[in-house]
Amino acid sequence: MPRTRHALLALSLLAALAGPARALPAFEEVKRDFRPSDIQVLDRDGELLQRVRTDSRMRRGRWVALAEVSPALRTAMLLSEDKRFYEHSGVDWRAVSAAAWGNLWNTRTRGASTITMQLAGLLDDELRRGSGGRDLAQKLGQTVAAQQLERQWRKDQILEAYLNTVPFRGELVGIDALSRTLFGKAPHGLDAREAAVAAALVRAPNAKPALVAQRACEVMRAMEADTRMDCEALDMFASAALQRRAFEASEGIAAHLARRALKEAEALSSANVLTPTLSRREREQSADIRTTLRAPLQRFALTTLQRHLKELRGRNVEDGAAVVLDNASGEVLAWIGSSGTLSRAAEVDGVLAQRQPGSTLKPLLYAQAIAERRLTAASLLDDSSAQISTASGLYIPQNYDRQFKGHVSVRTALAASLNVPAVRTLVMVSPEAFARQLRAAGLGLAQNGDYYGYSLALGSAEVSLLGLANGYRTLANGGRFGETRILRAPTPSPQPSPASGRGSEARAFDPRASFIVGDILSDANARAPTFGLDSVLGTRFWSAVKTGTSKDMRDNWAVGWSERYTVGVWVGNASGAPMWDVSGTSGAAPVWAELMSFLHRREASRPPAPPTGVVRAHVRFGDGLEAARDEWFIAGTEQARFELPAAAADAEPAPRITAPTDGTIIALDPDIPPRHQRVRFEAQGSGLAWRIDGKPFARGASAQWLPWPGRHVVELLDARGRVVDQVKLEVRGAGVKSAAAK
């Protein structure tokens, strides 16, 4: 006993001489400053969308309240680390005495470090245990700090902070990370066996499984003294648990959206936009990011896109993206950046990637032309071969099916997605004026309009799916442009989103023109010449939609809106490789239709009410060009009858090659004499001449040609020797037998 008194006296004296106590943080401060190693990106209702790791040094989960820790774990931890936790005031002097006596006689003891002392070492870097243990000064400082903690904190706060900050094994820190990684459950669900393994890891974080199991068995004996322990089974359990490596670096259903949300949250936080307005509960959970997405819609969109892309595998399609916007608020409700495991470039975000939009720019062009009163929905446009002079030469647009329809109304030209009328419309508007209009709708082009020229009408510029969808949302909102938003955090007033990069709502299109274009895009009869009456674009509720395909079939789009939602879908290849035989209705359109149907399974979509300044009038067309109908006009532009110009009515059809079609492949048969293997050329028009590979060949509306292997260019010339049409052919085959051999 004299020796014990001397040891206690010495330790008390050293503690008193250790110097003034350091200022320790308050419990609420420690809890507030706790940061998980992973950020949870949540949907609008708090459902987990994506978990993203942001700290590579350690793995920490959520802060867990003591009441949410299983009783078994609390019991195991106290029995293992500090049996008299609720009795001492920071230092267990009985344990200190035992440790001192054991050290004096070289007897192995448990040690005298209490949970409070360990926590003090975790909170103060200067008291943190090094690889060689703590020196005498650190031990004394730890003793003083522990007593200070006990005076300032409650016992439940000390135990709660300890369980959330104690290292367990490897990179695992805190009970939440340990429970979810090794046992796949929340801390409140840990049973006695799991709790014993957790307690054993505190003492020996990096010990071999056998040693951990041995220590866990001792803890379980202390917990259940009257129960016979099966330490061999516990050894197998501990070995299996310690091999688990749950928690990927990032997992969930919204990887690309999560990255974007992180960037926006950081930007807004730096600008002090989010933090001042968060409630106390939200500040405590500031590691979570609440977005505007709907988790059920996000899951459905991802599943639908992946299923459809699997069906298109045989057509060299592996990537896709989809976005859903709320028309009124601009909130993003779904954001699918890629096809995930189906893609070889899954990191590329297809919602933000810049791609050529093809014909999906046409509605914006016609809206501008109608607003400027250059056209009405009933105006006639010439869909025939066109040669437009540009600085770089002749621009000769073609329709998707390489056929011309003659004179058609604007309604038919837009709904049926005819290319030549769109180019003629851009000639009226001018490329630079159209480029300015696109920028007003949030579609920032990399170059000016003159750089793209008249091909801008057919989508030669690059835009993002998000920007394009928001441009259509602008039409849906009567021409009012507004920002898209992905963060749900409460703010005093709507904040601009860095994803869009523009300010408050502004008028981008004339509301009357926006209404007329929407009416055209909802007209199934008008799109019938190209898509048929039974098209996948038709919905059982009101919707307006447009498809588009870029040059060489590299991108396929479907974008449209209903009364409440705008949906945009893109399919293609992130590498830029062309697809094979993917049309406007077989590529993105089926996904668009399924998403729209999902959104409106219990929600109606009514046609928009006509705005002030539009009138409906009955129109007729001369020469039976189109059936009579009621049509919408901007007030003051209406007329009852539309006729072809006299010159156009009397003129002959534009000269063109009618057979063979462009891209025809001709296979030579070696068993048929060459003189019987001739290709017949047909054309419409008069005073025509033919040229093959730059050499004169024949005159007249028809000619026969003896083919030879190779690739050839066939040109049609008018009476003045100008090239008015051309087709490319390929002849395959070799070893043609002679007539004598036959």
BELLIN-V643827 format. One record per residue. RES is the residue in three letters. OMEGA is omega as a letter, one per 40 degrees, with the letter a starting at -180 (999 if undefined). BURIAL is b if it has 9 or more other C-alpha atoms within 8 Angstrom, else e. Layout:
res=RES omega=OMEGA burial=BURIAL
res=RES omega=OMEGA burial=BURIAL
This chain:
res=MET omega=i burial=e
res=PRO omega=a burial=e
res=ARG omega=i burial=e
res=THR omega=i burial=b
res=ARG omega=i burial=e
res=HIS omega=i burial=e
res=ALA omega=i burial=b
res=LEU omega=i burial=b
res=LEU omega=a burial=e
res=ALA omega=a burial=e
res=LEU omega=i burial=e
res=SER omega=i burial=e
res=LEU omega=a burial=e
res=LEU omega=i burial=b
res=ALA omega=i burial=b
res=ALA omega=a burial=e
res=LEU omega=a burial=e
res=ALA omega=i burial=b
res=GLY omega=a burial=e
res=PRO omega=a burial=e
res=ALA omega=i burial=e
res=ARG omega=i burial=e
res=ALA omega=i burial=e
res=LEU omega=a burial=b
res=PRO omega=i burial=e
res=ALA omega=a burial=e
res=PHE omega=a burial=b
res=GLU omega=i burial=e
res=GLU omega=i burial=e
res=VAL omega=i burial=b
res=LYS omega=a burial=b
res=ARG omega=a burial=e
res=ASP omega=i burial=e
res=PHE omega=i burial=e
res=ARG omega=i burial=e
res=PRO omega=i burial=b
res=SER omega=a burial=b
res=ASP omega=i burial=b
res=ILE omega=i burial=b
res=GLN omega=i burial=b
res=VAL omega=a burial=b
res=LEU omega=i burial=b
res=ASP omega=a burial=b
res=ARG omega=a burial=b
res=ASP omega=i burial=e
res=GLY omega=i burial=e
res=GLU omega=a burial=e
res=LEU omega=i burial=b
res=LEU omega=a burial=b
res=GLN omega=i burial=b
res=ARG omega=a burial=b
res=VAL omega=i burial=b
res=ARG omega=a burial=b
res=THR omega=i burial=e
res=ASP omega=a burial=e
res=SER omega=a burial=e
res=ARG omega=a burial=e
res=MET omega=i burial=b
res=ARG omega=i burial=b
res=ARG omega=i burial=b
res=GLY omega=i burial=b
res=ARG omega=i burial=e
res=TRP omega=a burial=b
res=VAL omega=i burial=b
res=ALA omega=a burial=e
res=LEU omega=i burial=b
res=ALA omega=a burial=e
res=GLU omega=i burial=e
res=VAL omega=a burial=b
res=SER omega=i burial=b
res=PRO omega=i burial=e
res=ALA omega=a burial=b
res=LEU omega=i burial=b
res=ARG omega=i burial=b
res=THR omega=a burial=b
res=ALA omega=a burial=b
res=MET omega=i burial=b
res=LEU omega=i burial=b
res=LEU omega=a burial=b
res=SER omega=a burial=b
res=GLU omega=a burial=b
res=ASP omega=a burial=b
res=LYS omega=a burial=e
res=ARG omega=a burial=e
res=PHE omega=a burial=b
res=TYR omega=a burial=e
res=GLU omega=a burial=e
res=HIS omega=i burial=e
res=SER omega=i burial=e
res=GLY omega=i burial=b
res=VAL omega=i burial=b
res=ASP omega=a burial=b
res=TRP omega=i burial=e
res=ARG omega=i burial=e
res=ALA omega=i burial=b
res=VAL omega=i burial=b
res=SER omega=i burial=b
res=ALA omega=i burial=b
res=ALA omega=i burial=b
res=ALA omega=i burial=b
res=TRP omega=i burial=b
res=GLY omega=i burial=b
res=ASN omega=i burial=b
res=LEU omega=a burial=e
res=TRP omega=i burial=e
res=ASN omega=i burial=e
res=THR omega=a burial=e
res=ARG omega=i burial=e
res=THR omega=a burial=e
res=ARG omega=a burial=e
res=GLY omega=a burial=e
res=ALA omega=a burial=b
res=SER omega=i burial=b
res=THR omega=i burial=b
res=ILE omega=i burial=b
res=THR omega=i burial=b
res=MET omega=i burial=b
res=GLN omega=i burial=b
res=LEU omega=i burial=b
res=ALA omega=i burial=b
res=GLY omega=i burial=b
res=LEU omega=a burial=b
res=LEU omega=a burial=e
res=ASP omega=a burial=b
res=ASP omega=a burial=e
res=GLU omega=i burial=e
res=LEU omega=a burial=b
res=ARG omega=a burial=b
res=ARG omega=i burial=e
res=GLY omega=a burial=e
res=SER omega=i burial=e
res=GLY omega=a burial=e
res=GLY omega=i burial=e
res=ARG omega=i burial=b
res=ASP omega=a burial=e
res=LEU omega=a burial=e
res=ALA omega=i burial=e
res=GLN omega=i burial=b
res=LYS omega=i burial=b
res=LEU omega=i burial=b
res=GLY omega=i burial=b
res=GLN omega=i burial=b
res=THR omega=i burial=b
res=VAL omega=a burial=b
res=ALA omega=i burial=b
res=ALA omega=i burial=b
res=GLN omega=i burial=b
res=GLN omega=i burial=b
res=LEU omega=a burial=b
res=GLU omega=i burial=b
res=ARG omega=a burial=e
res=GLN omega=a burial=e
res=TRP omega=i burial=b
res=ARG omega=a burial=e
res=LYS omega=a burial=e
res=ASP omega=i burial=e
res=GLN omega=i burial=b
res=ILE omega=a burial=b
res=LEU omega=i burial=b
res=GLU omega=i burial=b
res=ALA omega=i burial=b
res=TYR omega=a burial=b
res=LEU omega=a burial=b
res=ASN omega=a burial=b
res=THR omega=a burial=b
res=VAL omega=i burial=b
res=PRO omega=a burial=b
res=PHE omega=a burial=b
res=ARG omega=i burial=b
res=GLY omega=a burial=e
res=GLU omega=a burial=b
res=LEU omega=i burial=b
res=VAL omega=i burial=b
res=GLY omega=a burial=b
res=ILE omega=a burial=b
res=ASP omega=i burial=b
res=ALA omega=i burial=b
res=LEU omega=a burial=b
res=SER omega=a burial=b
res=ARG omega=a burial=b
res=THR omega=a burial=b
res=LEU omega=a burial=b
res=PHE omega=i burial=b
res=GLY omega=a burial=e
res=LYS omega=i burial=b
res=ALA omega=a burial=b
res=PRO omega=a burial=b
res=HIS omega=a burial=e
res=GLY omega=a burial=e
res=LEU omega=i burial=b
res=ASP omega=a burial=b
res=ALA omega=a burial=b
res=ARG omega=i burial=b
res=GLU omega=i burial=b
res=ALA omega=i burial=b
res=ALA omega=i burial=b
res=VAL omega=i burial=b
res=ALA omega=i burial=b
res=ALA omega=i burial=b
res=ALA omega=a burial=b
res=LEU omega=i burial=b
res=VAL omega=a burial=b
res=ARG omega=a burial=e
res=ALA omega=a burial=e
res=PRO omega=a burial=b
res=ASN omega=a burial=e
res=ALA omega=i burial=e
res=LYS omega=a burial=e
res=PRO omega=a burial=b
res=ALA omega=i burial=b
res=LEU omega=i burial=e
res=VAL omega=i burial=b
res=ALA omega=i burial=b
res=GLN omega=i burial=b
res=ARG omega=i burial=b
res=ALA omega=i burial=b
res=CYS omega=i burial=b
res=GLU omega=i burial=e
res=VAL omega=a burial=b
res=MET omega=i burial=b
res=ARG omega=i burial=b
res=ALA omega=a burial=e
res=MET omega=a burial=b
res=GLU omega=a burial=e
res=ALA omega=a burial=e
res=ASP omega=a burial=e
res=THR omega=i burial=e
res=ARG omega=a burial=e
res=MET omega=i burial=e
res=ASP omega=a burial=e
res=CYS omega=i burial=b
res=GLU omega=i burial=e
res=ALA omega=i burial=e
res=LEU omega=i burial=b
res=ASP omega=i burial=b
res=MET omega=a burial=e
res=PHE omega=a burial=e
res=ALA omega=i burial=b
res=SER omega=i burial=b
res=ALA omega=a burial=e
res=ALA omega=a burial=b
res=LEU omega=i burial=e
res=GLN omega=a burial=e
res=ARG omega=i burial=e
res=ARG omega=i burial=e
res=ALA omega=i burial=e
res=PHE omega=i burial=e
res=GLU omega=a burial=e
res=ALA omega=i burial=e
res=SER omega=i burial=b
res=GLU omega=a burial=b
res=GLY omega=a burial=b
res=ILE omega=a burial=b
res=ALA omega=a burial=b
res=ALA omega=a burial=b
res=HIS omega=i burial=b
res=LEU omega=a burial=b
res=ALA omega=i burial=b
res=ARG omega=i burial=e
res=ARG omega=i burial=b
res=ALA omega=i burial=b
res=LEU omega=a burial=b
res=LYS omega=a burial=e
res=GLU omega=i burial=b
res=ALA omega=i burial=b
res=GLU omega=a burial=e
res=ALA omega=a burial=e
res=LEU omega=i burial=b
res=SER omega=i burial=b
res=SER omega=i burial=e
res=ALA omega=i burial=e
res=ASN omega=i burial=e
res=VAL omega=a burial=b
res=LEU omega=a burial=b
res=THR omega=a burial=e
res=PRO omega=a burial=e
res=THR omega=a burial=b
res=LEU omega=i burial=b
res=SER omega=a burial=e
res=ARG omega=i burial=e
res=ARG omega=a burial=e
res=GLU omega=i burial=e
res=ARG omega=i burial=b
res=GLU omega=i burial=e
res=GLN omega=a burial=e
res=SER omega=i burial=e
res=ALA omega=i burial=b
res=ASP omega=i burial=b
res=ILE omega=i burial=b
res=ARG omega=a burial=b
res=THR omega=a burial=b
res=THR omega=a burial=b
res=LEU omega=i burial=b
res=ARG omega=a burial=b
res=ALA omega=i burial=b
res=PRO omega=i burial=e
res=LEU omega=i burial=b
res=GLN omega=i burial=b
res=ARG omega=a burial=b
res=PHE omega=a burial=b
res=ALA omega=a burial=b
res=LEU omega=a burial=b
res=THR omega=a burial=e
res=THR omega=i burial=b
res=LEU omega=a burial=b
res=GLN omega=i burial=b
res=ARG omega=a burial=e
res=HIS omega=i burial=b
res=LEU omega=i burial=b
res=LYS omega=i burial=b
res=GLU omega=a burial=e
res=LEU omega=a burial=b
res=ARG omega=a burial=b
res=GLY omega=a burial=e
res=ARG omega=i burial=b
res=ASN omega=i burial=b
res=VAL omega=i burial=b
res=GLU omega=a burial=b
res=ASP omega=i burial=b
res=GLY omega=i burial=b
res=ALA omega=i burial=b
res=ALA omega=i burial=b
res=VAL omega=i burial=b
res=VAL omega=a burial=b
res=LEU omega=i burial=b
res=ASP omega=a burial=b
res=ASN omega=a burial=b
res=ALA omega=a burial=e
res=SER omega=a burial=e
res=GLY omega=i burial=b
res=GLU omega=i burial=b
res=VAL omega=a burial=b
res=LEU omega=i burial=b
res=ALA omega=a burial=b
res=TRP omega=i burial=b
res=ILE omega=a burial=b
res=GLY omega=a burial=b
res=SER omega=i burial=b
res=SER omega=i burial=b
res=GLY omega=a burial=e
res=THR omega=i burial=e
res=LEU omega=a burial=b
res=SER omega=i burial=b
res=ARG omega=i burial=e
res=ALA omega=a burial=e
res=ALA omega=a burial=b
res=GLU omega=i burial=e
res=VAL omega=a burial=b
res=ASP omega=a burial=b
res=GLY omega=i burial=b
res=VAL omega=a burial=b
res=LEU omega=a burial=b
res=ALA omega=i burial=b
res=GLN omega=a burial=e
res=ARG omega=i burial=b
res=GLN omega=a burial=b
res=PRO omega=i burial=b
res=GLY omega=a burial=b
res=SER omega=a burial=b
res=THR omega=i burial=b
res=LEU omega=a burial=b
res=LYS omega=i burial=b
res=PRO omega=i burial=b
res=LEU omega=i burial=e
res=LEU omega=a burial=b
res=TYR omega=i burial=b
res=ALA omega=i burial=b
res=GLN omega=a burial=b
res=ALA omega=i burial=b
res=ILE omega=i burial=b
res=ALA omega=i burial=b
res=GLU omega=i burial=e
res=ARG omega=i burial=e
res=ARG omega=a burial=e
res=LEU omega=i burial=b
res=THR omega=i burial=b
res=ALA omega=a burial=b
res=ALA omega=i burial=b
res=SER omega=a burial=b
res=LEU omega=i burial=b
res=LEU omega=a burial=b
res=ASP omega=i burial=b
res=ASP omega=i burial=b
res=SER omega=a burial=b
res=SER omega=a burial=b
res=ALA omega=i burial=e
res=GLN omega=a burial=e
res=ILE omega=a burial=e
res=SER omega=i burial=e
res=THR omega=a burial=e
res=ALA omega=a burial=e
res=SER omega=i burial=e
res=GLY omega=a burial=e
res=LEU omega=i burial=e
res=TYR omega=a burial=b
res=ILE omega=a burial=e
res=PRO omega=i burial=b
res=GLN omega=i burial=b
res=ASN omega=a burial=b
res=TYR omega=a burial=e
res=ASP omega=i burial=e
res=ARG omega=i burial=e
res=GLN omega=i burial=e
res=PHE omega=a burial=e
res=LYS omega=a burial=e
res=GLY omega=i burial=e
res=HIS omega=a burial=b
res=VAL omega=i burial=b
res=SER omega=i burial=b
res=VAL omega=i burial=b
res=ARG omega=i burial=b
res=THR omega=a burial=b
res=ALA omega=a burial=b
res=LEU omega=a burial=b
res=ALA omega=i burial=b
res=ALA omega=i burial=b
res=SER omega=i burial=b
res=LEU omega=a burial=b
res=ASN omega=a burial=b
res=VAL omega=i burial=b
res=PRO omega=i burial=b
res=ALA omega=i burial=b
res=VAL omega=i burial=b
res=ARG omega=i burial=b
res=THR omega=i burial=b
res=LEU omega=i burial=b
res=VAL omega=i burial=b
res=MET omega=a burial=e
res=VAL omega=a burial=b
res=SER omega=a burial=b
res=PRO omega=a burial=b
res=GLU omega=i burial=b
res=ALA omega=i burial=b
res=PHE omega=i burial=b
res=ALA omega=i burial=b
res=ARG omega=i burial=b
res=GLN omega=i burial=b
res=LEU omega=i burial=b
res=ARG omega=i burial=b
res=ALA omega=i burial=b
res=ALA omega=i burial=b
res=GLY omega=i burial=b
res=LEU omega=a burial=b
res=GLY omega=i burial=e
res=LEU omega=a burial=b
res=ALA omega=a burial=e
res=GLN omega=i burial=e
res=ASN omega=a burial=b
res=GLY omega=a burial=b
res=ASP omega=i burial=e
res=TYR omega=a burial=e
res=TYR omega=a burial=b
res=GLY omega=a burial=b
res=TYR omega=i burial=b
res=SER omega=i burial=b
res=LEU omega=i burial=b
res=ALA omega=a burial=b
res=LEU omega=i burial=b
res=GLY omega=a burial=b
res=SER omega=i burial=b
res=ALA omega=i burial=b
res=GLU omega=i burial=b
res=VAL omega=i burial=b
res=SER omega=i burial=b
res=LEU omega=i burial=b
res=LEU omega=i burial=b
res=GLY omega=a burial=b
res=LEU omega=i burial=b
res=ALA omega=i burial=b
res=ASN omega=i burial=b
res=GLY omega=i burial=b
res=TYR omega=i burial=b
res=ARG omega=i burial=b
res=THR omega=i burial=b
res=LEU omega=a burial=b
res=ALA omega=a burial=b
res=ASN omega=i burial=b
res=GLY omega=i burial=b
res=GLY omega=a burial=b
res=ARG omega=i burial=b
res=PHE omega=i burial=b
res=GLY omega=a burial=b
res=GLU omega=i burial=b
res=THR omega=a burial=b
res=ARG omega=i burial=b
res=ILE omega=a burial=b
res=LEU omega=a burial=b
res=ARG omega=a burial=e
res=ALA omega=a burial=b
res=PRO omega=i burial=e
res=THR omega=a burial=b
res=PRO omega=i burial=e
res=SER omega=a burial=e
res=PRO omega=a burial=e
res=GLN omega=i burial=e
res=PRO omega=a burial=b
res=SER omega=i burial=b
res=PRO omega=i burial=e
res=ALA omega=a burial=e
res=SER omega=i burial=b
res=GLY omega=i burial=e
res=ARG omega=a burial=b
res=GLY omega=a burial=e
res=SER omega=a burial=e
res=GLU omega=a burial=e
res=ALA omega=i burial=e
res=ARG omega=a burial=e
res=ALA omega=a burial=b
res=PHE omega=i burial=b
res=ASP omega=a burial=b
res=PRO omega=i burial=b
res=ARG omega=i burial=b
res=ALA omega=i burial=b
res=SER omega=i burial=b
res=PHE omega=a burial=b
res=ILE omega=i burial=b
res=VAL omega=i burial=b
res=GLY omega=i burial=b
res=ASP omega=i burial=b
res=ILE omega=a burial=b
res=LEU omega=i burial=b
res=SER omega=a burial=b
res=ASP omega=a burial=b
res=ALA omega=i burial=b
res=ASN omega=a burial=e
res=ALA omega=i burial=b
res=ARG omega=a burial=b
res=ALA omega=a burial=b
res=PRO omega=i burial=e
res=THR omega=a burial=e
res=PHE omega=a burial=b
res=GLY omega=a burial=e
res=LEU omega=a burial=e
res=ASP omega=a burial=e
res=SER omega=i burial=e
res=VAL omega=a burial=b
res=LEU omega=i burial=b
res=GLY omega=i burial=e
res=THR omega=a burial=b
res=ARG omega=i burial=e
res=PHE omega=a burial=e
res=TRP omega=i burial=b
res=SER omega=i burial=b
res=ALA omega=a burial=b
res=VAL omega=i burial=b
res=LYS omega=i burial=b
res=THR omega=i burial=b
res=GLY omega=i burial=b
res=THR omega=a burial=b
res=SER omega=a burial=b
res=LYS omega=i burial=e
res=ASP omega=i burial=e
res=MET omega=i burial=b
res=ARG omega=a burial=b
res=ASP omega=i burial=b
res=ASN omega=a burial=b
res=TRP omega=i burial=b
res=ALA omega=a burial=b
res=VAL omega=i burial=b
res=GLY omega=a burial=b
res=TRP omega=i burial=b
res=SER omega=a burial=b
res=GLU omega=a burial=b
res=ARG omega=a burial=b
res=TYR omega=i burial=b
res=THR omega=a burial=b
res=VAL omega=i burial=b
res=GLY omega=a burial=b
res=VAL omega=i burial=b
res=TRP omega=i burial=b
res=VAL omega=a burial=b
res=GLY omega=i burial=b
res=ASN omega=i burial=b
res=ALA omega=i burial=b
res=SER omega=a burial=e
res=GLY omega=i burial=e
res=ALA omega=a burial=e
res=PRO omega=i burial=b
res=MET omega=i burial=b
res=TRP omega=i burial=e
res=ASP omega=i burial=e
res=VAL omega=a burial=b
res=SER omega=i burial=e
res=GLY omega=a burial=b
res=THR omega=i burial=b
res=SER omega=a burial=e
res=GLY omega=a burial=b
res=ALA omega=a burial=b
res=ALA omega=i burial=b
res=PRO omega=i burial=b
res=VAL omega=i burial=b
res=TRP omega=a burial=b
res=ALA omega=a burial=b
res=GLU omega=i burial=b
res=LEU omega=i burial=b
res=MET omega=i burial=b
res=SER omega=i burial=b
res=PHE omega=a burial=e
res=LEU omega=a burial=b
res=HIS omega=i burial=b
res=ARG omega=i burial=e
res=ARG omega=a burial=e
res=GLU omega=a burial=e
res=ALA omega=i burial=e
res=SER omega=a burial=b
res=ARG omega=i burial=e
res=PRO omega=i burial=e
res=PRO omega=i burial=e
res=ALA omega=i burial=e
res=PRO omega=i burial=e
res=PRO omega=i burial=e
res=THR omega=i burial=e
res=GLY omega=i burial=e
res=VAL omega=i burial=b
res=VAL omega=i burial=b
res=ARG omega=a burial=e
res=ALA omega=i burial=b
res=HIS omega=a burial=b
res=VAL omega=i burial=b
res=ARG omega=a burial=b
res=PHE omega=i burial=b
res=GLY omega=i burial=b
res=ASP omega=i burial=e
res=GLY omega=a burial=e
res=LEU omega=i burial=e
res=GLU omega=a burial=e
res=ALA omega=i burial=e
res=ALA omega=a burial=e
res=ARG omega=i burial=e
res=ASP omega=a burial=e
res=GLU omega=i burial=b
res=TRP omega=i burial=b
res=PHE omega=i burial=b
res=ILE omega=a burial=b
res=ALA omega=a burial=e
res=GLY omega=i burial=e
res=THR omega=a burial=e
res=GLU omega=i burial=b
res=GLN omega=a burial=e
res=ALA omega=a burial=e
res=ARG omega=i burial=e
res=PHE omega=a burial=b
res=GLU omega=i burial=e
res=LEU omega=i burial=b
res=PRO omega=a burial=e
res=ALA omega=a burial=e
res=ALA omega=a burial=e
res=ALA omega=a burial=e
res=ALA omega=a burial=e
res=ASP omega=a burial=e
res=ALA omega=i burial=e
res=GLU omega=i burial=e
res=PRO omega=i burial=e
res=ALA omega=i burial=e
res=PRO omega=i burial=b
res=ARG omega=i burial=b
res=ILE omega=i burial=b
res=THR omega=i burial=b
res=ALA omega=e burial=e
res=PRO omega=i burial=b
res=THR omega=i burial=e
res=ASP omega=i burial=e
res=GLY omega=a burial=e
res=THR omega=i burial=b
res=ILE omega=a burial=e
res=ILE omega=i burial=e
res=ALA omega=i burial=e
res=LEU omega=i burial=b
res=ASP omega=a burial=e
res=PRO omega=a burial=b
res=ASP omega=a burial=e
res=ILE omega=i burial=b
res=PRO omega=a burial=b
res=PRO omega=a burial=b
res=ARG omega=i burial=e
res=HIS omega=a burial=e
res=GLN omega=a burial=b
res=ARG omega=i burial=b
res=VAL omega=a burial=e
res=ARG omega=i burial=b
res=PHE omega=i burial=b
res=GLU omega=i burial=b
res=ALA omega=i burial=b
res=GLN omega=a burial=b
res=GLY omega=a burial=b
res=SER omega=a burial=b
res=GLY omega=a burial=b
res=LEU omega=i burial=b
res=ALA omega=a burial=b
res=TRP omega=i burial=b
res=ARG omega=i burial=b
res=ILE omega=a burial=b
res=ASP omega=i burial=e
res=GLY omega=a burial=e
res=LYS omega=i burial=e
res=PRO omega=a burial=e
res=PHE omega=a burial=e
res=ALA omega=i burial=e
res=ARG omega=i burial=b
res=GLY omega=a burial=b
res=ALA omega=i burial=b
res=SER omega=i burial=b
res=ALA omega=i burial=b
res=GLN omega=a burial=e
res=TRP omega=i burial=e
res=LEU omega=a burial=b
res=PRO omega=i burial=e
res=TRP omega=a burial=e
res=PRO omega=i burial=b
res=GLY omega=i burial=e
res=ARG omega=a burial=e
res=HIS omega=i burial=b
res=VAL omega=i burial=b
res=VAL omega=a burial=b
res=GLU omega=i burial=b
res=LEU omega=a burial=b
res=LEU omega=i burial=b
res=ASP omega=a burial=b
res=ALA omega=i burial=b
res=ARG omega=i burial=e
res=GLY omega=i burial=e
res=ARG omega=i burial=e
res=VAL omega=a burial=b
res=VAL omega=i burial=b
res=ASP omega=i burial=b
res=GLN omega=i burial=b
res=VAL omega=i burial=b
res=LYS omega=a burial=b
res=LEU omega=i burial=b
res=GLU omega=i burial=b
res=VAL omega=i burial=b
res=ARG omega=i burial=b
res=GLY omega=a burial=b
res=ALA omega=i burial=e
res=GLY omega=a burial=e
res=VAL omega=a burial=b
res=LYS omega=i burial=b
res=SER omega=i burial=e
res=ALA omega=a burial=e
res=ALA omega=i burial=e
res=ALA omega=a burial=e
res=LYS omega=999 burial=e
